[in-house]
Amino acid sequence: MEKPVVPHAIRKVYDGRIFSVAVESITTPKGSPLDAEIVRHPGSVVLIPMTKAGEIILVRQYRHAVGRRAWELPAGSLERNEDPKKAAFRECQEEIGLIPSQLEPLGAFFPTPGYCDEEMHFYAATGLREPGPGDEDAQQDEDEDIETRAFSVEQLRSMIKAGEIIDLKTVAGLTLIGAGLLGRV
């Protein structure tokens, strides 16, 4: 494994609710100076919730960055030092109102490693059930206005082809639950 480059200087230029941005002065492995602009993010979880009938539950919410509502797999940011599996249980209940009896890890990936350190942890969520006595209470974030719906694999294929699913983490997550599940689109 390659040794990480250690910054000579770090200047934080933004510190927000979800992420921070820093400019890190480094010397590249080739010996050139570089001011690397880095988005620092605590990481996230992405869920592929599957019903007993084999459908996949997506959420639809407004995404201001693209100026429209988007169908997506349920997902959410990790709290500082939070275990991803614990976060996956929490986010499943927060976003779709159901608790999974099983979470199968499908891998962890960096969606934009050129400028961001966010690592997305993908989980298949099965055995979904309504919350009951003894379950922790989980509420949607104040800024969330989420619609949920279950879709068949064929519907998902059509939605991707038609440009109705525009979220790349969703396309990636759907391909993880089975080689060739969505086929070529």
Secondary structure as UniProt FT lines:
FT   STRAND          9..15
FT   STRAND          20..27
FT   TURN            29..30
FT   STRAND          33..40
FT   STRAND          44..50
FT   TURN            52..53
FT   STRAND          56..63
FT   HELIX           64..66
FT   STRAND          68..72
FT   STRAND          75..77
FT   TURN            80..81
FT   HELIX           84..96
FT   STRAND          102..109
FT   TURN            113..115
FT   STRAND          120..126
FT   TURN            133..134
FT   TURN            142..143
FT   STRAND          147..151
FT   HELIX           153..161
FT   TURN            162..163
FT   HELIX           168..176
FT   TURN            179..180
//
